[in-house]
């Protein structure tokens, strides 16, 4: 199989697009020879069509593996968001007296 062919990359992205918001490109620099660039699509609120580079993976990684990783990363990201939200709410609840306290004049 020619992992560097345009047809292989197209088929890979077609499969990846069915299950994820990721897309790959063949790395064209010497530092990452033998790797694919992984991009997350639709991530930037000001430019929803912009693909954001999220990392590199071996060119021989099966598409099913990358689909599984995307799902895991998505769940991990959501978990982190919930921890952040809960921490913020707990902080606000712990400081509600100072947030809603009257000023020194009693107003």
Phi and psi restraints in degrees (range 20) as a CNS / XPLOR table:
assign (resid 1 and name C) (resid 2 and name N)
       (resid 2 and name CA) (resid 2 and name C) 1.0 -94.2 20.0 2
assign (resid 2 and name N) (resid 2 and name CA)
       (resid 2 and name C) (resid 3 and name N) 1.0 97.2 20.0 2
assign (resid 2 and name C) (resid 3 and name N)
       (resid 3 and name CA) (resid 3 and name C) 1.0 -65.9 20.0 2
assign (resid 3 and name N) (resid 3 and name CA)
       (resid 3 and name C) (resid 4 and name N) 1.0 -19.9 20.0 2
assign (resid 3 and name C) (resid 4 and name N)
       (resid 4 and name CA) (resid 4 and name C) 1.0 -93.6 20.0 2
assign (resid 4 and name N) (resid 4 and name CA)
       (resid 4 and name C) (resid 5 and name N) 1.0 0.3 20.0 2
assign (resid 4 and name C) (resid 5 and name N)
       (resid 5 and name CA) (resid 5 and name C) 1.0 -75.1 20.0 2
assign (resid 5 and name N) (resid 5 and name CA)
       (resid 5 and name C) (resid 6 and name N) 1.0 149.8 20.0 2
assign (resid 5 and name C) (resid 6 and name N)
       (resid 6 and name CA) (resid 6 and name C) 1.0 -62.6 20.0 2
assign (resid 6 and name N) (resid 6 and name CA)
       (resid 6 and name C) (resid 7 and name N) 1.0 -35.0 20.0 2
assign (resid 6 and name C) (resid 7 and name N)
       (resid 7 and name CA) (resid 7 and name C) 1.0 -65.8 20.0 2
assign (resid 7 and name N) (resid 7 and name CA)
       (resid 7 and name C) (resid 8 and name N) 1.0 -42.0 20.0 2
assign (resid 7 and name C) (resid 8 and name N)
       (resid 8 and name CA) (resid 8 and name C) 1.0 -61.9 20.0 2
assign (resid 8 and name N) (resid 8 and name CA)
       (resid 8 and name C) (resid 9 and name N) 1.0 -46.4 20.0 2
assign (resid 8 and name C) (resid 9 and name N)
       (resid 9 and name CA) (resid 9 and name C) 1.0 -61.8 20.0 2
assign (resid 9 and name N) (resid 9 and name CA)
       (resid 9 and name C) (resid 10 and name N) 1.0 -41.1 20.0 2
assign (resid 9 and name C) (resid 10 and name N)
       (resid 10 and name CA) (resid 10 and name C) 1.0 -62.9 20.0 2
assign (resid 10 and name N) (resid 10 and name CA)
       (resid 10 and name C) (resid 11 and name N) 1.0 -48.0 20.0 2
assign (resid 10 and name C) (resid 11 and name N)
       (resid 11 and name CA) (resid 11 and name C) 1.0 -61.8 20.0 2
assign (resid 11 and name N) (resid 11 and name CA)
       (resid 11 and name C) (resid 12 and name N) 1.0 -41.4 20.0 2
assign (resid 11 and name C) (resid 12 and name N)
       (resid 12 and name CA) (resid 12 and name C) 1.0 -59.8 20.0 2
assign (resid 12 and name N) (resid 12 and name CA)
       (resid 12 and name C) (resid 13 and name N) 1.0 -47.8 20.0 2
assign (resid 12 and name C) (resid 13 and name N)
       (resid 13 and name CA) (resid 13 and name C) 1.0 -66.6 20.0 2
assign (resid 13 and name N) (resid 13 and name CA)
       (resid 13 and name C) (resid 14 and name N) 1.0 -34.7 20.0 2
assign (resid 13 and name C) (resid 14 and name N)
       (resid 14 and name CA) (resid 14 and name C) 1.0 -61.2 20.0 2
assign (resid 14 and name N) (resid 14 and name CA)
       (resid 14 and name C) (resid 15 and name N) 1.0 -45.8 20.0 2
assign (resid 14 and name C) (resid 15 and name N)
       (resid 15 and name CA) (resid 15 and name C) 1.0 -67.8 20.0 2
assign (resid 15 and name N) (resid 15 and name CA)
       (resid 15 and name C) (resid 16 and name N) 1.0 -43.0 20.0 2
assign (resid 15 and name C) (resid 16 and name N)
       (resid 16 and name CA) (resid 16 and name C) 1.0 -62.5 20.0 2
assign (resid 16 and name N) (resid 16 and name CA)
       (resid 16 and name C) (resid 17 and name N) 1.0 -38.7 20.0 2
assign (resid 16 and name C) (resid 17 and name N)
       (resid 17 and name CA) (resid 17 and name C) 1.0 -66.6 20.0 2
assign (resid 17 and name N) (resid 17 and name CA)
       (resid 17 and name C) (resid 18 and name N) 1.0 -24.2 20.0 2
assign (resid 17 and name C) (resid 18 and name N)
       (resid 18 and name CA) (resid 18 and name C) 1.0 -71.8 20.0 2
assign (resid 18 and name N) (resid 18 and name CA)
       (resid 18 and name C) (resid 19 and name N) 1.0 -28.7 20.0 2
assign (resid 18 and name C) (resid 19 and name N)
       (resid 19 and name CA) (resid 19 and name C) 1.0 -118.1 20.0 2
assign (resid 19 and name N) (resid 19 and name CA)
       (resid 19 and name C) (resid 20 and name N) 1.0 -8.7 20.0 2
assign (resid 19 and name C) (resid 20 and name N)
       (resid 20 and name CA) (resid 20 and name C) 1.0 -149.2 20.0 2
assign (resid 20 and name N) (resid 20 and name CA)
       (resid 20 and name C) (resid 21 and name N) 1.0 179.7 20.0 2
assign (resid 20 and name C) (resid 21 and name N)
       (resid 21 and name CA) (resid 21 and name C) 1.0 -110.5 20.0 2
assign (resid 21 and name N) (resid 21 and name CA)
       (resid 21 and name C) (resid 22 and name N) 1.0 31.9 20.0 2
assign (resid 21 and name C) (resid 22 and name N)
       (resid 22 and name CA) (resid 22 and name C) 1.0 -113.1 20.0 2
assign (resid 22 and name N) (resid 22 and name CA)
       (resid 22 and name C) (resid 23 and name N) 1.0 158.7 20.0 2
assign (resid 22 and name C) (resid 23 and name N)
       (resid 23 and name CA) (resid 23 and name C) 1.0 -146.1 20.0 2
assign (resid 23 and name N) (resid 23 and name CA)
       (resid 23 and name C) (resid 24 and name N) 1.0 151.6 20.0 2
assign (resid 23 and name C) (resid 24 and name N)
       (resid 24 and name CA) (resid 24 and name C) 1.0 -119.2 20.0 2
assign (resid 24 and name N) (resid 24 and name CA)
       (resid 24 and name C) (resid 25 and name N) 1.0 157.8 20.0 2
assign (resid 24 and name C) (resid 25 and name N)
       (resid 25 and name CA) (resid 25 and name C) 1.0 -138.9 20.0 2
assign (resid 25 and name N) (resid 25 and name CA)
       (resid 25 and name C) (resid 26 and name N) 1.0 152.6 20.0 2
assign (resid 25 and name C) (resid 26 and name N)
       (resid 26 and name CA) (resid 26 and name C) 1.0 -74.3 20.0 2
assign (resid 26 and name N) (resid 26 and name CA)
       (resid 26 and name C) (resid 27 and name N) 1.0 132.8 20.0 2
assign (resid 26 and name C) (resid 27 and name N)
       (resid 27 and name CA) (resid 27 and name C) 1.0 -68.7 20.0 2
assign (resid 27 and name N) (resid 27 and name CA)
       (resid 27 and name C) (resid 28 and name N) 1.0 137.8 20.0 2
assign (resid 27 and name C) (resid 28 and name N)
       (resid 28 and name CA) (resid 28 and name C) 1.0 -115.5 20.0 2
assign (resid 28 and name N) (resid 28 and name CA)
       (resid 28 and name C) (resid 29 and name N) 1.0 11.3 20.0 2
assign (resid 28 and name C) (resid 29 and name N)
       (resid 29 and name CA) (resid 29 and name C) 1.0 -109.7 20.0 2
assign (resid 29 and name N) (resid 29 and name CA)
       (resid 29 and name C) (resid 30 and name N) 1.0 155.9 20.0 2
assign (resid 29 and name C) (resid 30 and name N)
       (resid 30 and name CA) (resid 30 and name C) 1.0 -65.4 20.0 2
assign (resid 30 and name N) (resid 30 and name CA)
       (resid 30 and name C) (resid 31 and name N) 1.0 -33.9 20.0 2
assign (resid 30 and name C) (resid 31 and name N)
       (resid 31 and name CA) (resid 31 and name C) 1.0 -61.4 20.0 2
assign (resid 31 and name N) (resid 31 and name CA)
       (resid 31 and name C) (resid 32 and name N) 1.0 -32.5 20.0 2
assign (resid 31 and name C) (resid 32 and name N)
       (resid 32 and name CA) (resid 32 and name C) 1.0 -115.8 20.0 2
assign (resid 32 and name N) (resid 32 and name CA)
       (resid 32 and name C) (resid 33 and name N) 1.0 31.2 20.0 2
assign (resid 32 and name C) (resid 33 and name N)
       (resid 33 and name CA) (resid 33 and name C) 1.0 -61.6 20.0 2
assign (resid 33 and name N) (resid 33 and name CA)
       (resid 33 and name C) (resid 34 and name N) 1.0 133.9 20.0 2
assign (resid 33 and name C) (resid 34 and name N)
       (resid 34 and name CA) (resid 34 and name C) 1.0 86.8 20.0 2
assign (resid 34 and name N) (resid 34 and name CA)
       (resid 34 and name C) (resid 35 and name N) 1.0 11.3 20.0 2
assign (resid 34 and name C) (resid 35 and name N)
       (resid 35 and name CA) (resid 35 and name C) 1.0 -124.4 20.0 2
assign (resid 35 and name N) (resid 35 and name CA)
       (resid 35 and name C) (resid 36 and name N) 1.0 161.0 20.0 2
assign (resid 35 and name C) (resid 36 and name N)
       (resid 36 and name CA) (resid 36 and name C) 1.0 -108.8 20.0 2
assign (resid 36 and name N) (resid 36 and name CA)
       (resid 36 and name C) (resid 37 and name N) 1.0 144.1 20.0 2
assign (resid 36 and name C) (resid 37 and name N)
       (resid 37 and name CA) (resid 37 and name C) 1.0 -85.9 20.0 2
assign (resid 37 and name N) (resid 37 and name CA)
       (resid 37 and name C) (resid 38 and name N) 1.0 136.1 20.0 2
assign (resid 37 and name C) (resid 38 and name N)
       (resid 38 and name CA) (resid 38 and name C) 1.0 -109.4 20.0 2
assign (resid 38 and name N) (resid 38 and name CA)
       (resid 38 and name C) (resid 39 and name N) 1.0 128.9 20.0 2
assign (resid 38 and name C) (resid 39 and name N)
       (resid 39 and name CA) (resid 39 and name C) 1.0 -118.8 20.0 2
assign (resid 39 and name N) (resid 39 and name CA)
       (resid 39 and name C) (resid 40 and name N) 1.0 141.7 20.0 2
assign (resid 39 and name C) (resid 40 and name N)
       (resid 40 and name CA) (resid 40 and name C) 1.0 -98.2 20.0 2
assign (resid 40 and name N) (resid 40 and name CA)
       (resid 40 and name C) (resid 41 and name N) 1.0 129.3 20.0 2
assign (resid 40 and name C) (resid 41 and name N)
       (resid 41 and name CA) (resid 41 and name C) 1.0 -92.6 20.0 2
assign (resid 41 and name N) (resid 41 and name CA)
       (resid 41 and name C) (resid 42 and name N) 1.0 153.1 20.0 2
assign (resid 41 and name C) (resid 42 and name N)
       (resid 42 and name CA) (resid 42 and name C) 1.0 57.4 20.0 2
assign (resid 42 and name N) (resid 42 and name CA)
       (resid 42 and name C) (resid 43 and name N) 1.0 48.8 20.0 2
assign (resid 42 and name C) (resid 43 and name N)
       (resid 43 and name CA) (resid 43 and name C) 1.0 -108.0 20.0 2
assign (resid 43 and name N) (resid 43 and name CA)
       (resid 43 and name C) (resid 44 and name N) 1.0 -27.8 20.0 2
assign (resid 43 and name C) (resid 44 and name N)
       (resid 44 and name CA) (resid 44 and name C) 1.0 -95.2 20.0 2
assign (resid 44 and name N) (resid 44 and name CA)
       (resid 44 and name C) (resid 45 and name N) 1.0 120.7 20.0 2
assign (resid 44 and name C) (resid 45 and name N)
       (resid 45 and name CA) (resid 45 and name C) 1.0 -58.6 20.0 2
assign (resid 45 and name N) (resid 45 and name CA)
       (resid 45 and name C) (resid 46 and name N) 1.0 -33.4 20.0 2
assign (resid 45 and name C) (resid 46 and name N)
       (resid 46 and name CA) (resid 46 and name C) 1.0 -80.0 20.0 2
assign (resid 46 and name N) (resid 46 and name CA)
       (resid 46 and name C) (resid 47 and name N) 1.0 -18.9 20.0 2
assign (resid 46 and name C) (resid 47 and name N)
       (resid 47 and name CA) (resid 47 and name C) 1.0 -144.0 20.0 2
assign (resid 47 and name N) (resid 47 and name CA)
       (resid 47 and name C) (resid 48 and name N) 1.0 78.3 20.0 2
assign (resid 47 and name C) (resid 48 and name N)
       (resid 48 and name CA) (resid 48 and name C) 1.0 -60.6 20.0 2
assign (resid 48 and name N) (resid 48 and name CA)
       (resid 48 and name C) (resid 49 and name N) 1.0 -19.2 20.0 2
assign (resid 48 and name C) (resid 49 and name N)
       (resid 49 and name CA) (resid 49 and name C) 1.0 -87.7 20.0 2
assign (resid 49 and name N) (resid 49 and name CA)
       (resid 49 and name C) (resid 50 and name N) 1.0 -4.4 20.0 2
assign (resid 49 and name C) (resid 50 and name N)
       (resid 50 and name CA) (resid 50 and name C) 1.0 -76.1 20.0 2
assign (resid 50 and name N) (resid 50 and name CA)
       (resid 50 and name C) (resid 51 and name N) 1.0 129.6 20.0 2
assign (resid 50 and name C) (resid 51 and name N)
       (resid 51 and name CA) (resid 51 and name C) 1.0 -88.7 20.0 2
assign (resid 51 and name N) (resid 51 and name CA)
       (resid 51 and name C) (resid 52 and name N) 1.0 133.8 20.0 2
assign (resid 51 and name C) (resid 52 and name N)
       (resid 52 and name CA) (resid 52 and name C) 1.0 -111.9 20.0 2
assign (resid 52 and name N) (resid 52 and name CA)
       (resid 52 and name C) (resid 53 and name N) 1.0 126.1 20.0 2
assign (resid 52 and name C) (resid 53 and name N)
       (resid 53 and name CA) (resid 53 and name C) 1.0 -65.6 20.0 2
assign (resid 53 and name N) (resid 53 and name CA)
       (resid 53 and name C) (resid 54 and name N) 1.0 126.9 20.0 2
assign (resid 53 and name C) (resid 54 and name N)
       (resid 54 and name CA) (resid 54 and name C) 1.0 -116.5 20.0 2
assign (resid 54 and name N) (resid 54 and name CA)
       (resid 54 and name C) (resid 55 and name N) 1.0 -10.8 20.0 2
assign (resid 54 and name C) (resid 55 and name N)
       (resid 55 and name CA) (resid 55 and name C) 1.0 160.4 20.0 2
assign (resid 55 and name N) (resid 55 and name CA)
       (resid 55 and name C) (resid 56 and name N) 1.0 -170.0 20.0 2
assign (resid 55 and name C) (resid 56 and name N)
       (resid 56 and name CA) (resid 56 and name C) 1.0 -130.2 20.0 2
assign (resid 56 and name N) (resid 56 and name CA)
       (resid 56 and name C) (resid 57 and name N) 1.0 151.0 20.0 2
assign (resid 56 and name C) (resid 57 and name N)
       (resid 57 and name CA) (resid 57 and name C) 1.0 -146.6 20.0 2
assign (resid 57 and name N) (resid 57 and name CA)
       (resid 57 and name C) (resid 58 and name N) 1.0 152.5 20.0 2
assign (resid 57 and name C) (resid 58 and name N)
       (resid 58 and name CA) (resid 58 and name C) 1.0 -55.7 20.0 2
assign (resid 58 and name N) (resid 58 and name CA)
       (resid 58 and name C) (resid 59 and name N) 1.0 140.8 20.0 2
assign (resid 58 and name C) (resid 59 and name N)
       (resid 59 and name CA) (resid 59 and name C) 1.0 -62.2 20.0 2
assign (resid 59 and name N) (resid 59 and name CA)
       (resid 59 and name C) (resid 60 and name N) 1.0 -22.1 20.0 2
assign (resid 59 and name C) (resid 60 and name N)
       (resid 60 and name CA) (resid 60 and name C) 1.0 -91.4 20.0 2
assign (resid 60 and name N) (resid 60 and name CA)
       (resid 60 and name C) (resid 61 and name N) 1.0 5.8 20.0 2
assign (resid 60 and name C) (resid 61 and name N)
       (resid 61 and name CA) (resid 61 and name C) 1.0 -69.6 20.0 2
assign (resid 61 and name N) (resid 61 and name CA)
       (resid 61 and name C) (resid 62 and name N) 1.0 123.8 20.0 2
assign (resid 61 and name C) (resid 62 and name N)
       (resid 62 and name CA) (resid 62 and name C) 1.0 -64.4 20.0 2
assign (resid 62 and name N) (resid 62 and name CA)
       (resid 62 and name C) (resid 63 and name N) 1.0 147.8 20.0 2
assign (resid 62 and name C) (resid 63 and name N)
       (resid 63 and name CA) (resid 63 and name C) 1.0 -59.5 20.0 2
assign (resid 63 and name N) (resid 63 and name CA)
       (resid 63 and name C) (resid 64 and name N) 1.0 -34.2 20.0 2
assign (resid 63 and name C) (resid 64 and name N)
       (resid 64 and name CA) (resid 64 and name C) 1.0 -62.1 20.0 2
assign (resid 64 and name N) (resid 64 and name CA)
       (resid 64 and name C) (resid 65 and name N) 1.0 -35.4 20.0 2
assign (resid 64 and name C) (resid 65 and name N)
       (resid 65 and name CA) (resid 65 and name C) 1.0 -65.6 20.0 2
assign (resid 65 and name N) (resid 65 and name CA)
       (resid 65 and name C) (resid 66 and name N) 1.0 -44.9 20.0 2
assign (resid 65 and name C) (resid 66 and name N)
       (resid 66 and name CA) (resid 66 and name C) 1.0 -66.2 20.0 2
assign (resid 66 and name N) (resid 66 and name CA)
       (resid 66 and name C) (resid 67 and name N) 1.0 -36.3 20.0 2
assign (resid 66 and name C) (resid 67 and name N)
       (resid 67 and name CA) (resid 67 and name C) 1.0 -61.9 20.0 2
assign (resid 67 and name N) (resid 67 and name CA)
       (resid 67 and name C) (resid 68 and name N) 1.0 -43.5 20.0 2
assign (resid 67 and name C) (resid 68 and name N)
       (resid 68 and name CA) (resid 68 and name C) 1.0 -64.0 20.0 2
assign (resid 68 and name N) (resid 68 and name CA)
       (resid 68 and name C) (resid 69 and name N) 1.0 -39.4 20.0 2
assign (resid 68 and name C) (resid 69 and name N)
       (resid 69 and name CA) (resid 69 and name C) 1.0 -65.1 20.0 2
assign (resid 69 and name N) (resid 69 and name CA)
       (resid 69 and name C) (resid 70 and name N) 1.0 -41.2 20.0 2
assign (resid 69 and name C) (resid 70 and name N)
       (resid 70 and name CA) (resid 70 and name C) 1.0 -59.0 20.0 2
assign (resid 70 and name N) (resid 70 and name CA)
       (resid 70 and name C) (resid 71 and name N) 1.0 -43.7 20.0 2
assign (resid 70 and name C) (resid 71 and name N)
       (resid 71 and name CA) (resid 71 and name C) 1.0 -62.7 20.0 2
assign (resid 71 and name N) (resid 71 and name CA)
       (resid 71 and name C) (resid 72 and name N) 1.0 -44.1 20.0 2
assign (resid 71 and name C) (resid 72 and name N)
       (resid 72 and name CA) (resid 72 and name C) 1.0 -63.4 20.0 2
assign (resid 72 and name N) (resid 72 and name CA)
       (resid 72 and name C) (resid 73 and name N) 1.0 -44.9 20.0 2
assign (resid 72 and name C) (resid 73 and name N)
       (resid 73 and name CA) (resid 73 and name C) 1.0 -62.3 20.0 2
assign (resid 73 and name N) (resid 73 and name CA)
       (resid 73 and name C) (resid 74 and name N) 1.0 -40.0 20.0 2
assign (resid 73 and name C) (resid 74 and name N)
       (resid 74 and name CA) (resid 74 and name C) 1.0 -62.8 20.0 2
assign (resid 74 and name N) (resid 74 and name CA)
       (resid 74 and name C) (resid 75 and name N) 1.0 -45.6 20.0 2
assign (resid 74 and name C) (resid 75 and name N)
       (resid 75 and name CA) (resid 75 and name C) 1.0 -64.6 20.0 2
assign (resid 75 and name N) (resid 75 and name CA)
       (resid 75 and name C) (resid 76 and name N) 1.0 -40.0 20.0 2
assign (resid 75 and name C) (resid 76 and name N)
       (resid 76 and name CA) (resid 76 and name C) 1.0 -64.3 20.0 2
assign (resid 76 and name N) (resid 76 and name CA)
       (resid 76 and name C) (resid 77 and name N) 1.0 -41.8 20.0 2
assign (resid 76 and name C) (resid 77 and name N)
       (resid 77 and name CA) (resid 77 and name C) 1.0 -61.3 20.0 2
assign (resid 77 and name N) (resid 77 and name CA)
       (resid 77 and name C) (resid 78 and name N) 1.0 -46.5 20.0 2
assign (resid 77 and name C) (resid 78 and name N)
       (resid 78 and name CA) (resid 78 and name C) 1.0 -62.2 20.0 2
assign (resid 78 and name N) (resid 78 and name CA)
       (resid 78 and name C) (resid 79 and name N) 1.0 -38.5 20.0 2
assign (resid 78 and name C) (resid 79 and name N)
       (resid 79 and name CA) (resid 79 and name C) 1.0 -62.6 20.0 2
assign (resid 79 and name N) (resid 79 and name CA)
       (resid 79 and name C) (resid 80 and name N) 1.0 -43.8 20.0 2
assign (resid 79 and name C) (resid 80 and name N)
       (resid 80 and name CA) (resid 80 and name C) 1.0 -62.7 20.0 2
assign (resid 80 and name N) (resid 80 and name CA)
       (resid 80 and name C) (resid 81 and name N) 1.0 -38.5 20.0 2
assign (resid 80 and name C) (resid 81 and name N)
       (resid 81 and name CA) (resid 81 and name C) 1.0 -63.7 20.0 2
assign (resid 81 and name N) (resid 81 and name CA)
       (resid 81 and name C) (resid 82 and name N) 1.0 -42.3 20.0 2
assign (resid 81 and name C) (resid 82 and name N)
       (resid 82 and name CA) (resid 82 and name C) 1.0 -65.8 20.0 2
assign (resid 82 and name N) (resid 82 and name CA)
       (resid 82 and name C) (resid 83 and name N) 1.0 -39.0 20.0 2
assign (resid 82 and name C) (resid 83 and name N)
       (resid 83 and name CA) (resid 83 and name C) 1.0 -62.5 20.0 2
assign (resid 83 and name N) (resid 83 and name CA)
       (resid 83 and name C) (resid 84 and name N) 1.0 -43.3 20.0 2
assign (resid 83 and name C) (resid 84 and name N)
       (resid 84 and name CA) (resid 84 and name C) 1.0 -63.0 20.0 2
assign (resid 84 and name N) (resid 84 and name CA)
       (resid 84 and name C) (resid 85 and name N) 1.0 -42.2 20.0 2
assign (resid 84 and name C) (resid 85 and name N)
       (resid 85 and name CA) (resid 85 and name C) 1.0 -65.2 20.0 2
assign (resid 85 and name N) (resid 85 and name CA)
       (resid 85 and name C) (resid 86 and name N) 1.0 -45.5 20.0 2
assign (resid 85 and name C) (resid 86 and name N)
       (resid 86 and name CA) (resid 86 and name C) 1.0 -63.1 20.0 2
assign (resid 86 and name N) (resid 86 and name CA)
       (resid 86 and name C) (resid 87 and name N) 1.0 -40.1 20.0 2
assign (resid 86 and name C) (resid 87 and name N)
       (resid 87 and name CA) (resid 87 and name C) 1.0 -63.7 20.0 2
assign (resid 87 and name N) (resid 87 and name CA)
       (resid 87 and name C) (resid 88 and name N) 1.0 -41.8 20.0 2
assign (resid 87 and name C) (resid 88 and name N)
       (resid 88 and name CA) (resid 88 and name C) 1.0 -65.1 20.0 2
assign (resid 88 and name N) (resid 88 and name CA)
       (resid 88 and name C) (resid 89 and name N) 1.0 -44.3 20.0 2
assign (resid 88 and name C) (resid 89 and name N)
       (resid 89 and name CA) (resid 89 and name C) 1.0 -64.0 20.0 2
assign (resid 89 and name N) (resid 89 and name CA)
       (resid 89 and name C) (resid 90 and name N) 1.0 -43.9 20.0 2
assign (resid 89 and name C) (resid 90 and name N)
       (resid 90 and name CA) (resid 90 and name C) 1.0 -61.8 20.0 2
assign (resid 90 and name N) (resid 90 and name CA)
       (resid 90 and name C) (resid 91 and name N) 1.0 -39.4 20.0 2
assign (resid 90 and name C) (resid 91 and name N)
       (resid 91 and name CA) (resid 91 and name C) 1.0 -61.9 20.0 2
assign (resid 91 and name N) (resid 91 and name CA)
       (resid 91 and name C) (resid 92 and name N) 1.0 -47.4 20.0 2
assign (resid 91 and name C) (resid 92 and name N)
       (resid 92 and name CA) (resid 92 and name C) 1.0 -63.9 20.0 2
assign (resid 92 and name N) (resid 92 and name CA)
       (resid 92 and name C) (resid 93 and name N) 1.0 -40.8 20.0 2
assign (resid 92 and name C) (resid 93 and name N)
       (resid 93 and name CA) (resid 93 and name C) 1.0 -65.5 20.0 2
assign (resid 93 and name N) (resid 93 and name CA)
       (resid 93 and name C) (resid 94 and name N) 1.0 -35.8 20.0 2
assign (resid 93 and name C) (resid 94 and name N)
       (resid 94 and name CA) (resid 94 and name C) 1.0 -72.0 20.0 2
assign (resid 94 and name N) (resid 94 and name CA)
       (resid 94 and name C) (resid 95 and name N) 1.0 -20.2 20.0 2
assign (resid 94 and name C) (resid 95 and name N)
       (resid 95 and name CA) (resid 95 and name C) 1.0 -116.6 20.0 2
assign (resid 95 and name N) (resid 95 and name CA)
       (resid 95 and name C) (resid 96 and name N) 1.0 23.2 20.0 2
assign (resid 95 and name C) (resid 96 and name N)
       (resid 96 and name CA) (resid 96 and name C) 1.0 -66.1 20.0 2
assign (resid 96 and name N) (resid 96 and name CA)
       (resid 96 and name C) (resid 97 and name N) 1.0 -30.3 20.0 2
assign (resid 96 and name C) (resid 97 and name N)
       (resid 97 and name CA) (resid 97 and name C) 1.0 -64.0 20.0 2
assign (resid 97 and name N) (resid 97 and name CA)
       (resid 97 and name C) (resid 98 and name N) 1.0 -39.8 20.0 2
assign (resid 97 and name C) (resid 98 and name N)
       (resid 98 and name CA) (resid 98 and name C) 1.0 -77.4 20.0 2
assign (resid 98 and name N) (resid 98 and name CA)
       (resid 98 and name C) (resid 99 and name N) 1.0 -27.0 20.0 2
assign (resid 98 and name C) (resid 99 and name N)
       (resid 99 and name CA) (resid 99 and name C) 1.0 -72.2 20.0 2
assign (resid 99 and name N) (resid 99 and name CA)
       (resid 99 and name C) (resid 100 and name N) 1.0 -34.2 20.0 2
assign (resid 99 and name C) (resid 100 and name N)
       (resid 100 and name CA) (resid 100 and name C) 1.0 -115.3 20.0 2
assign (resid 100 and name N) (resid 100 and name CA)
       (resid 100 and name C) (resid 101 and name N) 1.0 14.7 20.0 2
assign (resid 100 and name C) (resid 101 and name N)
       (resid 101 and name CA) (resid 101 and name C) 1.0 -72.7 20.0 2
assign (resid 101 and name N) (resid 101 and name CA)
       (resid 101 and name C) (resid 102 and name N) 1.0 150.9 20.0 2
assign (resid 101 and name C) (resid 102 and name N)
       (resid 102 and name CA) (resid 102 and name C) 1.0 -70.4 20.0 2
assign (resid 102 and name N) (resid 102 and name CA)
       (resid 102 and name C) (resid 103 and name N) 1.0 152.9 20.0 2
assign (resid 102 and name C) (resid 103 and name N)
       (resid 103 and name CA) (resid 103 and name C) 1.0 -73.9 20.0 2
assign (resid 103 and name N) (resid 103 and name CA)
       (resid 103 and name C) (resid 104 and name N) 1.0 -179.3 20.0 2
assign (resid 103 and name C) (resid 104 and name N)
       (resid 104 and name CA) (resid 104 and name C) 1.0 -62.9 20.0 2
assign (resid 104 and name N) (resid 104 and name CA)
       (resid 104 and name C) (resid 105 and name N) 1.0 -25.4 20.0 2
assign (resid 104 and name C) (resid 105 and name N)
       (resid 105 and name CA) (resid 105 and name C) 1.0 -81.6 20.0 2
assign (resid 105 and name N) (resid 105 and name CA)
       (resid 105 and name C) (resid 106 and name N) 1.0 -3.6 20.0 2
assign (resid 105 and name C) (resid 106 and name N)
       (resid 106 and name CA) (resid 106 and name C) 1.0 84.4 20.0 2
assign (resid 106 and name N) (resid 106 and name CA)
       (resid 106 and name C) (resid 107 and name N) 1.0 10.6 20.0 2
